[in-house]
């Protein structure tokens, strides 16, 4: 035990903590120690549904509605196996991100920072840089222009207005998570209604036959992969689900929803309408006695069920439906640039069942993309504020809530500058963000192995089949990241 103490402490004697016995299992060289507390009583499924809905809202607006349908318009349904593999891999990653938070109440990024202090700042950079490109809000306004007919030159200014409205909604929410959850529940329900209608009425035998052939004709996979630009392919793989740092913020949403040890930590609130808590969000840990292990198994079971139903099943079906819908309306080998394929798809739907369907499709698309941008702003603010308040600004009087809003409005400012500079093509912005996030996913897949395999005790840590799944995630995202870097390097130095 003395060797473990020497490795964990900041140097010398263990630091003094306000109350409770120090949990020696969790390192404290770079972040102050956690203490032991009993796990709260588990909640039923109906009370824990929420974090995966937020993740699903972000996922639908990236891979489901944009990138994979666009790829389908180019090469058909030959890449459906990559979609299934991608979203299934993300499911296993999401549960490992949740594992650390359920056990400690801390986010996965704080856990990474306990292993090496610079990880906190690096993940802030790896979140802000890929996600500051306002492709989703721009896409939402572009799609709305198809339905309403306003001039394209107004898109940047309307998009900036939308970003400001989203910022105000977040800023004035007494408890931010509750507001975001309510909005996303409504928008996701609206989108699922369209998905159900498309699956039952619009896709038909041709669409389902195309999906079936995509799963069977595996020999077409290499040729289809070769036709897709490397950045677009990696971005689509990363966003077969949510993607990048958005998956990591599952930790923050789990904490603010009150799952596991997260129930014992403060929530992000409005500095204007909520009651701020200045204390940093250092977590707790539990002794593995019989009662706590009973609670742990129940928490893990209900969290896994929430993730499986919402993210994996509903998200996977939604993704395949949007791809099949593109296949039956546009066919393959399309030449449409940027968001023109969404315009063409809406026009094809108009031919099928009248103007109401094209309008509904475009309005639903706008709701999808605006809800994704809401998730993005919330996500970036949460991750950055959590890391700073837990580490560098731990002893400052500034609360995590105020740091959250500083980052939200900074992202709005960045996005507005990008739009005013003339970079306003939504597909280009989304591909930039998604391909960068593919690289980020490789990094945190490796770190999750270290955190949940070596730091958390074996009784609750990463093992068995899930250990193999995370090894696979490292190889999967690492391989495609290497492919992207090689491809871009060849273009830079060879041509």
N, C-alpha and C positions, 0 to 999 in steps of 0.2 A: 504493500500500500504506500510506503514511503517513496518508492521510485515513481509511482503514479502521481503522487502529490508534487514531487519535484518537477515533473513534466508539465503539470497543469498550472501551477501558480505563476504569478507575475514575477516571482523571485523572492526567496526568503520564506517567511511565514505565510500561511494562507490568509487572504484578505478577510477583513471583518465584514459580515453581512448583517443586515438589520434583524433578521430572525430566521430560525430554522437551521438545520444541519446541511452543510455543503454537500452537494451531489458530486462525488469525485469522478463519476463516469464521464461527465461532460467537461471538456477542456476549458480552462479559463486564462490561458496565457495572454490572449488578445482581447477578450471580452470578460467582464466580471462574472464570478461563478453563479450558478443556479443553486437553489436550495430544494430540499425535498418537500413535496406536498402530496397529498392523496389526490388521485384522479377524481374529477367530478363524476357524478352518476351519468351514465350514457342516456342519450335521448332517442326517441323513436324516429324512424325515417322521415315522417311528415314534418318534423321539426328541424331536420338537418339539411333538407333540400335547399339549395341556394348557391353555394360556391361553384358547383359544376354548371349551374344555369348561367352564371356570369361567364364562365369559361366557354360554354357553348355559344353564347351570344357573340363573343369575340371570334370563335371558330367559324361560325356561319358567314360572317362578313369578310373573311379572308380567303381560306381555301375553298369553302363550300360554294359561295356565290360567284367568286371571281376567278381565282387561279385555275382550279381544276376544270370548271366549265370552259374557260378560255383554251386550255390545253385540249379538251375534248373537241372543240371547234377546229383544231388544227390536225389532230391525229386520231380522233375517234376514241373508242373506249378500250384501247389496247393496254392502258396503264392502270386499270382498276385494281390490279394486285398491289401496286405501289400505294394506292389510296388506303386499302384495307390494312396493309402492313404498317403504314404511317400512323393511322389513327390508333391502331392496337398498341404500337410501341409507345405512343404518347399516353395511353391509358396507364401503362405500367410506370412510366416516368411520373405521371401525376400522383399516383398512389405513393411513390417513394418521397415525393415532395411533401405530401400530406403526412407521411409516417413521422417525420421529424417534428412537425408542428403538433400533431396529436399527442406526441410523447412529452414535448417540452413547452409548448405554447409559443416558441420562437419560430421565426421564418427560416426557411432553408438557407437563405443568403446569410443570415446571422450565423447559422451553423457553419457555413463555409468560412466565414470570417473568423470563427473560433479556431479553424485549422491554419489559416494564414491571413494576417491582417489586411494586406492589399486586396483580397478578394472582394471586400465590400465596395471599395471605390471602383474596381474593375467592373463589377456587375452594374453599378450605377451607369458607367460609361456604356456598357454593353446593352443597357436598356434604353437610355436616352438617345443614343446615336441611331440605332435602327428604327426606333419608333417615332422620331420627331418628324418624319416625312408624312404629311397629312393626306395620304392617299385615300383613306377610307372616307373621310368627310368630303373630299373632292369627288370621289366616286359617287357618294350619296347625292351630292348636288348635280353631278352630271346625269345620273339616272333620273333624278327628279325633272331635269330639263327635257328629257324625252317625253315625260308625261304631261308637262305643262307648256312646253314650247318656248321658254324664255331663252334669250340670246346666250351663246356660249361665252361671250366676253364678260358676262356677269357672274360666271361660275366662281372665280376666285373670291370676289367680294361677298357673295352669298355664303360661301364656305367659311370665310372668316367670321361672318355673323353667327353661323351655326356653332363654330368653336367657342365663341364668346358665350352663347346661350348655354352650352354644355358646362362651361366653367362656372357660370352663375348658379346653375342647378346644383353642382357639386358644392360650391362655396356656401350656399344658404341651407344646406341639409343639416339638421341637428345631429343625426348619426348618419354618416355618409354611406356606410354599407347598406343600411336599410333602404335608403332612397334608391341607390343603384340597383339593388335587388328587385324592388318593386317595378322600376322602369323596365328592367330586362325581362322579368317574368311576363309582363304585358307584351313586349316586342317579340320575345321568343314564341309566345302563344300565337301571336298574329302570323308569324312566319311559318309555324308548324301547320296552321290551317291551310296555307297555300301549298305546303309540301304534301299534305294529305290529298288535297284536290289534284295536284299534279300526278301523284302516284296512282290514284284511282281512275282519273278521267283522261289525263293528257298524255301520259307516256305510252300506254297501249302495248300491244304485242311487239311492235318494232323495237321499242326502247328496252323492254325486258329481254328480248332476244339478243340485242346488242350487248347488254350487261353480261348475259350468260356466255356469249362468245368471247368477251374480254377475259373472263376467268378461265376459259378452256384453251384459247389459242395463245398459250404462253410463248410460243416460238416467235410471235410478233413483237414481244417486249423489247428486245435489243434495238430493232429498227426504229420503233417508236421513240425510245429514249434518245437515239441519235438525232432525231428530228427536232427535239426540244432544246432551246438554248440552255446552257448549264445553269445560269443564274435563275432562270425561270423554273427549271426542274428542281433545283435545291430549295427554292422558295416554296414551291408547291408541296414538296415533301415535308418541309418544316411546318407548313400550314395545313397539312392533312389532319385537321384537328385545330388546335389553337396556335401554338408555335412560339418558339423563343422564350423571352422573359415572361410572356403572358402565362405560360404554364407555371413558372416559379411563383407568381403572385397568388396562385392557389393557396399558398401558405398564409398570406395576409388575409384572404377572404375566409379561410377556415378559422383563423384566429378571431376575426371580427364577428363571425357567425356564432362563435362560442363552442366550437367542437373540441373535445379533449381538454388538454391543459389550456387551450386558447380561451376557455371560459373565465380564467383567472386574470387575464391581461386586459389593459385598457383598450378602448376603441378609438378610431379616428373620428373626430367630431368637428363641426363648424366652429371657427373662432368667434363667430357672430351669434349663433343660435344654440350652440351646444356648451357643455361643461368640459373644458379642457383639462387634461391630466398631463403634468409636466414630466412625470417620472418616465424613465426609459423602459422599453419593453423587454427587459431580461426575463427569461422564463423560469420554469420550475421543472423538476423531474420527480419520478415516483419510485419508491422501493417496490421491488417485485415480490410482494407478499401475495398471498392467495386472493385477498379481496381486490387489490389493485390489478392483478392479472385478469381477474374476472371482468373488471371494468374495461381494461385495455382490449381484450378480445371482442367485447361488445361494441366498443367505439370503432375498432378496425372493421368489423363486419358491417356496421351501418354506413360508415364512410365509403367503404368499397362498393356497397350497393348503390349509394347515391351517385358515385362516379360512373359505375357500369351502366346504369339505366339512362342517366342524363347525357353524359359525354360520349361514351362508347356506342351505345345502341342508337339513341336518337341522333347524335352527331353523325354516326356512320351512315344511317339511312338517309339523312338529309343530304349528305355529300353525294351519295350515289344517285339520288333522285334528281338533283340539280344537273349532274353530269348526263344522265339519261335524257333529261328534258332538252338539254342543249343538242344532244345527238339527234333527237327526232325532229327538232325544229330547224337546225342549221346544217346537219350532216357533218362531213369532215372535209379537210383541205381548205378551210375558210381563209380568206385573205383580209378579214376585218382587222383593223389596227385599234389598239387601245380599247376603250369601252364601246366601240362600234358594234362589237359582237352582241352586247347586251341590248343595244337598240334594235339590231336585226332580229334577235330572239323575240323581243316584244312584238315586233311587226309580224313575225310568223305566227305568234299566238293570236294576234288580231285576225289573221286570215282564218284561223281555226274556229274561233268562237266569238269574234266581235271585238269592238274597241274596249269594252269593259275589262276584258282579260288582259290586254296589253297594259292598260292603265294600272290595273291591280298589280301586275307583275313588276312594273317600274316603281310604283309606290312601295311595294313590299321590299324591293331591292334597296330603295333609299332608307327605309327603316332598318334593314339589315346593316347597311354600311354606317349609318349614323350611330346605331347602337354599338357597333364595334369601336368607333372612335371614342364614345363615352367610356367603354371598357378600357381603352388604351390610356386615356388621360388618368383615369382612376388608378390603373395598374402602375404607371410610371411614378405617379406621386406616392403611392404606397411603398413601393420597393425602395425608392431613394430616401424617403423620410425615415423609414424603419432602420435602414443601415446607418444613416447619419446620427440619429438619436441614440442608437444603441452603442455607437463607437465614438466618433470624433466629437459630437456635441452632447455627449452623455450628461455632463455636468452643467450644461447651459440651461438658462431659464426658458428657452424656446421649446415649445411642445412639438411632439411628432405631428399633431394636427396642423400646426402653422407651417411646418416644413412641407407637409403634403401639399398645401395650397400654393406655396411658393413654386413648387415644381410643376403643379398643374398649369399655373398661369405662365410659367416660363415656357412650357411646351406649346401653349397656345401662341405665345409670341414667336417662337421658332417657326411654327407651322405657318403663321401669317407672313413672316418674312420670306419663307420659301415660296409661298404662293405669289406674293407680290413681285418676286424676282423673275417670275415667268415660268418656273418649273411647276406646271399644274396638270400634267398628264397623269391621271389616277393609276393606270396600270403600271407605268414606269415607277411611280412612287411606291406602289405596293410590292413590286418585284425587288426594288432596292431594299426595302425593309425586311421582306421575307427571306431573301438570300443571306443577309447579315445575321438574321435570327437562326438560320440553320447552323451557322458556325457556333453561335452561343449555345445551342442545344448540345452540341458535342462536348463543350467544356463542362456544362453542369451535369451531363450524364456521368462523366468520370468522377466528378466531385461527389455526386450522390452515392456512388460505390464506396468511396472512402468514408463518408459521413455515416451512412446507415449500416455499413458492414463492419467498420472498425471502431466507431465511437459508440453507437448504441449497443447495449448488451445483446447477446445472441438471442435471449428469450423474446425480444421485441424487434430485433434488427432484421436486416436484409439477408435472406437465405433461401435455399431451395430453388424452385422454379423461377421466382421473382428475381433472384440473383442472376440467373441465366438471361432473363429478359433485359436486365440493365446492361449486362455485358453486350448483348445484341444491340442495344441502343447506342452504345459507344462505337461499335463497329459500323452500324448503319449510318449514323450522322457523321462519324469520322470519315467514312469512305466517300460519301457524297460531298463533304466539305473539301477533302483532298482533290476530288474531281473538279470542283469549282475553282479552287486555287490554281490547279494545273492549267485549266482551260483559260482562265483570265491571264495567267502568267505567259502562256503561249501567245496570246493575242498581243500582250504588252511588249514582249521581247522578241517575238518572232514575226510580227507583221506590222 
